[in-house]
């Protein structure tokens, strides 16, 4: 039952990963269909991220007293409805509204799902269980996004989001039949759960994720022009590059879960952010060598996504009684990292620097992630020393 339960959660992660990241690949198709420019169509990406940030804490807080199986089922129902409406909305203003709404369940699903995965796992396997759930997100990048992009290019982007909505129905059925019935995680009132945000730990976690993971997006947001203008990769080979990145993310996600269980989540996160920073620095100096550029696409994807399970475990462990709220806040922070990475990574390009310059901002952001993770590690050692 455990493997089927984790598979149901992974299905949800796959569907959410597709709805978030396929947008980048079909943005030109949407712009052409609506007769708008690409920057205007790009507001659909920003509004989805805003929906994640707004929806994550609100939905978790107001569903905390209900059984997680029921909550996950209805969150996926919202996902199906809002993505279906997005696919059918005839006008740009309606697309903006439905795109925002489709982001609302994202953080709550991952937050509650991560806690469910940790609780149904065997002793000492919580991080690996969370990694299995997040495998759905990495498989979405590896397989789902290319499929959705192909459908959008050759048929209609609306068919892409109808397909995503239908896969949400598959996830609902998997949750209905494969997820075990569990008691509500918290009977605390809303204000007691919100007390988590009064702690320094909460804001340190948010800062670490929002800034540290932003290092990945400073690189990933501009990977296409980096590969074509610096590495000399043909434009029609960019899909291969993205497959290598997605494959690296898949391997890194599973590796990060094992590292967090074998070491500690804080130690694994420190190693992950360090590896990401080193990879980005190496890209800056070697991007002009085509074979190296291909290799680093895989290796950097691996390093960057190996922090997924460790960070989720750190969030859950930091919030006694508010675990789902903390895990959901982590998803909101990850989307902030997406925004920060793309913004700061774009600054050197705006000032006329080459397309390998954004990764230097990524190095700095990953370095800040290392400092945050190392501070958690030092704090844990002090507590152990005092307890001894």
Helices and strands as residue ranges (DSSP letters): H 2-34, H 38-41, H 43-61, H 68-88, H 92-120, H 126-139, I 140-144, H 145-154, H 157-178, H 190-194, G 195-198, H 200-212, H 214-220, H 223-225, I 226-230, G 235-237, H 238-262, H 265-286, H 290-305, H 308-317, H 323-350, H 358-387
